[in-house]
């Protein structure tokens, strides 16, 4: 029991956000009279928040380098959408080649910003604030203030379609899409197998491992949740194509941050840049690559979002950076850098997505939604600061005794 309590305490923030996410879903499920978790709405949730997850993963890597953020991602999303619309709709280029070209433009944007941040040592806030204005202006220039639509089916298929169901003739549990259900079961089984193998591998090598009961509890919660999600999707139209893109991003970056040398160097850079540099970490190159990666993922999000709207709009991407930053902090990333996980970021993005969707279903105005999201973000960062004792005072002792202690120290 002591081991379980220690494990829970060491991962308090992530567990608290997971509990808060479940509680939020239950609250909105009741308040919306069951609309939130209807199969069609769950599918819409995935489409509506795919870009947030993609942006949040990229933002996490920037935050890991030392609490830096990228304010330009919303403008980059708009610019990439504008470029895609110009290439495909106006000029009639091949959609597949146009997508590759848009991704290349994203990498160039990241290289531009990363150069000024990493090698010229201009604060990331200033560089990306400049980028937010520049890229938004370029979007208006490219589109000439107009909206381009519609995109051809070859472009839309990447993110707005559904995975085909080769087992349509086979009906299991009365669902419309059998393939989706079987994929969910397979993913749950693979997850459990990898968790057990990872646990045994760490234990055999003599590494510190979590309590076995905590491992079992985690599998008992996550595996049924995965199967339930795919069962819901199977009851509608199946697996959205954009979910495949999001899944690849999550798996790739989760592996990168936890199983590669460069990923661990990111945490070292955020923990103490000077110590990391003296230890042989190429801090400038790492910081440069973090912003190149952020712009690349912003390009991916721009392609996904333009397909979602089926248009290239000058107003696309407004406040996307706020959703991405909020998702990272809600998911356990530290405002001081060096702390955060891809899994936690996913939880934060889901929290923001459910919050937005639930309030929209209830008919709450966008003005009130902004207030609520702002307060939630402040609470998440405040919790991080208090838990790390970064505040200039200790809240439980703030008062007469604290002032007396400070006076004694000065004497």
N, C-alpha and C positions, 0 to 999 in steps of 0.2 A: 504493500500500500504506500509506503514511503517513496518507493521508486516511481510509482504512478503519479503521486502528487508532485514529485520533482520534475518529471517529464511534462506534466501539465503546466506547471509554473514556468518552466523554461520556454514553453511555446504558447504562453498565455495570450499574446496578441492575436496570433493566427486562429487559435481555438475560439477566442472571443468573437472575432469577425465571422467565423463560420457559424457560431451560435446565433449571432446577430442576423446573419443572412437568412438562416432558417426561420428565425422569429419574424423577420420582415416579410418573408414569403407567406407565412401563416396569417399575419395581420392583413396583408393586402388580399389574400385569398378570401378572407372573411368579409372585408370591406367592399370588395368588388363582387361579392356574391358568387364566387367560383369562376369568374371570367379569367382571372390571372393565369390559371393553370389549364385552361382549355387547350386542346392540341393545336388549334390554329394560332392562338396567342403565343404559345410556347415557341412555335415555329417563327412567328413574327419577332419575338424577343431575340432569337438568334440572328435574324437578318438585321435587326435594328442596332444590335450591339457588337456585331463582329468587328467593325472598325475600331471600337473602343478597346477591345481586347488586344488587337494588333498594335495599336498605338501605345497602349499601356505597357506592353512587353518591351518595346523600344525605349520608352521613357524610363522604365526600370533600370536599364543598363546605364542611362545617363545619370540617374539619381545615385546609383551605386558608386559612381566615380567620385562622389563627394557632395551629394545633395544638389547637384546641378540639374537644371530643368531645360527643356526646349520649348520656347513659347511660339515657335514658328510652324509647328506641325499642322495646325488647322489650315494655314495659308498654303502649305505644301500640298495638302490633300486637295485643296481647291485648284492649285496650279496644275497638278497632275491630271485631275479630271478635265481641266480646260484643254490641256495638251492632247489627251486621249480623244476628246470630242472634236478637236480640230483635225487631228490625223485621220480619224475614222469617218466622221460624219461630213466634214467640210471637204477634205482632200481625198476621201475614198480609199485610204490605205488599208492594207491587210490588218485585221484586228489583232492577230497573234503577234505580228512584227511590231505593231504599234504598242502593244503591252510591254514588250521587251524594251522598246525605246523609252517608254515612260519610266520603267524601272531604272534605266541608265541615267535619265534626267534626275531621278531621285538621288542616285549615288553621287552625281556631280554636285547637287545642292548640298549634300552632306559633306563632301570634300571641301567645298567653299567655306562652310561654317566651321567645320572641324579644324581647318587650317588656322583661322583667326583665334579659335578658342585654345587649341593645344599648343601651337607653335608661337603665336604672337601674344599669348597669355592675356587676351582681352576677356573679361568676364563673360561667361556663357549667357547670363541674363541679357547683357547689352547686345551681343552678337545675334542671339535668337529673336530679341525684340526688333532689331533692325530687319532680320529676315522675315518676321511676321508682316512688316509694312511693305518690304520690297516684293515679296512673293504674292501678296494680296494685290499689289499694284500691277504686277505682271499678269496676274489672272484677268484683271479687268482689261488690260491691253490686248491679251490674246483673244478674249471673247468679245472685245469691243462693247462690253456691258450687256451682251445678249446671252440667252440660254440656248444651247445646242441640244437638239433631241430629234428623233430617238436613236439609240444605238442599235446595231444589227444583232440578231440572235447569237451569232458566233461570239460576240463580246459579252453579252449578257449571260451566256451559259456558264461562265466561270464562277459566278457568284450568286446568281438569282435562281438558278435551276435546282433540281433535285436529282439525287443519285438514282439511276434506273433500278427497277425491281425485277431481276431475272426470275424470281420465285413468286411471281404474281398469282400463279395458279394454286400455290400452296398457302393455305390459310391456317395460321396458328393463333390461338387465343382470340380469334375474331378480329384481328387487326387488318388494316388495309394494305400494309407494306411489310411483308414477312422478312425481307432482307434487312430492313432497319432493325427489327427486333433481334435477329440472329447476330448482327454486327454488335449490338449492345451487349449481348451475352458474351460474345467472344472477347470484347474489350474488357469486361469485368473479370473474366477468367485470366486473361493475360496480365491484368493489373495485379491480381492476387498472387500469381506465380512469380512475377518479377519482384514483388514486395518480399515474399518468403525467401527467394533465392538471394536477394540483396542482403536480407537480414542474416541468413546463414553464412554468406560470404564474409560479411563484416565480422561476425562472431568468430569464425575460423581463423581470421587474420589477427584476432586479438584487439579489434577496434571496440570503442564504446558503442553499445547498441541500446536501443530503447527497450522498455519493458515489453515482454512478449504479449501481455494482455492488452497493452496499448496498441500493438501492431494488429492484433486480432480485432480490437474495437474499431480501428481505422478502416480495416478491410470490410468489416460488417456494416459500416455506414456508407462508405464510398461505392462499393460494388453494387448494392441494391439501388443506390441513387442513379448510377450510370444506366442500369437496366431499366429503371423507371423512366428516365429521360428518353431513351430510345423506344420504349413502349409507347410513350406519348407521341413521339414523332411518327412511329409506325401507324398510329391511329389516325394520322392526318395524311400527309403526302410523302412521308419518308424523310431521308436525311438530306438537309439542304447542302448544296455544293460548297457554300461558304463555310460550313462547319468543318469540311475537310481541310480547307485552307487554314482556318483557325487552329485546328488540331495539329497540323504540321508545324505551325509556328510555335505552339506551346511545347510540343515534344522536343523540337530542335533546340529551343532556347533553354528549356529546363535541363536538357543534357549538357548544353554548353556551359551554363552557369555552375553546375554542380559536379561535372565530371571532366572538365578540361583545365589545363594549366592557365590558359588565358582567362577563363571564367573566374578562377580563384584569384588571379591577379587583379581583376576588377574589384573584388571585395577588399583586397589589400590596399589598392589605390584609394578607395573610399575611406578605409580605416585610418590610414596615415600615409599621405602621399610622399613625404620626405623619407620615411622609413622604407616604403616600398621601392623608391628610387635607389636608395642605398643598398637594397637587397638584390638589385639587378633587374627590377621590373622596368620595362620601357614605358614609363608613365605617359609621355607625350604621345607616343604612337597609340597607346591604349585609349587615351582620351579622344584622339582623332577618330579612331575606328568606332567609338561609341556613338559619335554624332553622324558618321557616315551610315552606320546601321540604323540610327533613328530616322534619317531621311529616307533610307531604302524602305523601311517598314511603313513610313508615311505614304510613300508611293504606292505600296501594296494596298494600304487603306484607301487611298484616293481612287484606285481602280475599282475596289469593292464598292465604295460609296457611290461612285458615278453610275455603276451598274445598278445599284439599289434604286437610285433616283431615275434611272434610264435617261439621264440628261447631264450635261455639263453646265453648272450654274455658277455665276460670279459670287453667290452668297454661300456656297458650300464650305463646310469646314468651320463655321463660326463656333467658337468656344470648344472645339474638339480638344484643344490642349488642356483645358480645365478638367474635362472628363478623364483624360489619360492620367494627368497628375493626381487627381483625386483617387482614381482607382489604385494607383501605386501606394499612396499613403494609407488608404483604407485597408489595403492588403498587407500592411506590416512593414513597408519600406520606411527607412529612417530618413528624416529630413536632413540629417547630418552625413549621410552616405554610409556605404559599407554594409548595410543590412537590408535584406529583402529577398523574396523568392518569386519565381514565376507562378507557382501555385497560389501564393498569397495574393499576387496581383490579379489572378483570375477571379479569386473570391471578391476582391475589391471591385473589379469590373462588373461582376454579376450583381453585386450590391447596388452599384450605381444604376445598372440597367433595370433591375426590378423596381428601384425607387422611382426612376423616370416613368416606366411603363405603368406602374400602379397608380401614380398620381395622375397620369394622363387618362387612364380608364375612369378614374373618379371625377374627372372634369376639373381638376385643380388647374388654375391658370399658370402659364409659364413664368410669370413674375414670382408667384409664391414658390414654384419649384426651384427657381434660382436661389431664393432665400434658404430653403431647406437644404439644398445641396451645399451651399456655402457654410452653413452651420455644422453639417455633418463632417465636412472636410476639416474645419477648425477643430472640432472635437477629436478627430483622429490624430492630427498633428500635436494637439495639446496632450493627448494621452501618451504619445511617443516621447514628448519632452519631459513630462512628469515621471514616466517610468525610467528614464535615463538620468534623472536628476540634473537636467540641463537648465532648469529654471533658476533664477537668482535667489530663490527662496524655497524652503521646504514647506509645502502646503500644510501638512498636519501640525507643524510646530510654529506656524506663522502667528505671531502674537507677542505677548509680553515675555514669555520664556525665550523665544527666538531672539528678541531684541536684547534681552539680558545676556544671552550667550554671545551675541555679536559684540556687545560692549565689553565683556570680559576678554574676548579675543584681542580687541584693540588695545586694551590696557596691557 
